[in-house]
Amino acid sequence: MSNSSSGNVGIVIVSHSSKIAEGAADMVRQMVGNAVPLAWTGGDADGGLGTNVAGILEAIEAAWSSAGVAILVDLGGAETNSEMAVEMLAEDRRARVVVCNAPVVEGAVIAATESSGGSSLAAVKRSAEEFYA
């Protein structure tokens, strides 16, 4: 996981595979540098495939920005756990975190590129999801 102190929308990558999550985060970092708060989580506690709410909460915290956080996920379980994590956030933060319906790698790169230009959370989410439509 890595973080940035910018006011840009943060990006969280959630995958069932830690290697996919880390690789997608590496791609994002190479595309936008440190302009965007970025964190990733993947795999279960035993190093196998899976996701967990605690890891997602840690990633949201690591990528937190007052502009909000966009979460990109790979499969249904990652989406469900991400939504559960969002519901566990303090009420004032909950409205500033969105789960994007977009491919995890392409969506993360597009979302981060949009964020690096100073776009709003809604614009970052829309850009990521337009790729999928």
N, C-alpha and C positions, 0 to 999 in steps of 0.2 A: 504494500500500500504506500501511497505517497500523497502529499498534500501541497497546497499552494495557498498563499494568503490573499489572493486576488479577490475582487468583488464580482468576478464572473460566476456564472452558474457552475456548480460542481457536477462532476460526472462519476457515477458508480457503476461498475461492471460486475454483474453477478452471473456466474456460470457454474454448472455442475462439475466442471473440471477446473482445478486451480491453474493448470497450464494454459487453458484457453483464456481464462480471465486475465492472467498475467500477460499473455501474449497480446491480447486486445489492448490492454493498458499500455504496453510498450509501443504499439502502433500509434495510439492516441498521443502519447508523450513525444514521439518522433515528429508527429504532424504539427502539434501546437506548442511544444516546449512546456514551460511551466506557467503558461498563461491561464490555465484552468485547474481548479482543484480536482484531483483525480484519486480514486481509490478502487480497489477490486477485491473480490472475495470469491472463492470457489472451492468445491470439494467439501467432504464431510470432516468431522473431527479426527477420523482415523486415516485420513489421506486418500480415501476412496472418492467415488463420484457422489455428488449431493450438494445441497445448500443448507444453510442454517440461519435462523433469524438473528442469533447473536452476532454472527459474522457480518451480516448485512447491516445491523445497527452500528457496528464498529466502523464499517466502510462509510456509512452515511455521515457519521461523526467526523471521520478523517477528511471527507470531501466537502464538509459543510461550508456553505457560503450564505451570506445574507440574501443573495440573489436566488437561492434555492439549490436543489439537487435533482438531477435527472438520473434515473436508474435504468440501465439497459440489461435485459435478461435473456438467457438462451432458451429455456424450456419452461413448460407450465409450472413445475414445482418451484422454480426460481421466482416466477412471477407471484405465485401464491405466498411464498415466504417473504418476498419483498413487500407485498401489500400488508402482510401481518406486521412486519417491522415498522412500516409507516404508521400503522394504527397504534403502535406502542410509543411513538414519539410524543413529546409534549405538544399540547394543542396548538401552541403558537408556531411550531415547526412543521406540523403535519401538512398544512396547506401549501408549504413551500417545497414539497417533495412529490415528484411524479414518477410513475413507472411508464416507460415508453413502449409502445407496441411496434418494435422495429428489430431488425436483425442485430444481434449483439455486436458484432465487429463493425459492420458498415454503419450501423446506427450510432455507435459510440464515437466513431471518427467524425461523422456528420454533426452530431450533437456538440462535440468538443470544438469543432471548427466554428460552429454558430456561436457557441458560448465565448470563444476567444475574441470575437468581434464585439462583445458587450451586449448581446441580445438577451431578451427577457427569458424567463423559464418557459413561458408559453411558446415563444418562438423557437427555442431549442427543442422542445418536445415536438412541435409541429414539423420542424425540419427533419428530425430523425424519423418520424412516422411517415412523412411524404415519400421517403425512399421505399417504404414497404408497400405503399398503396398501389 
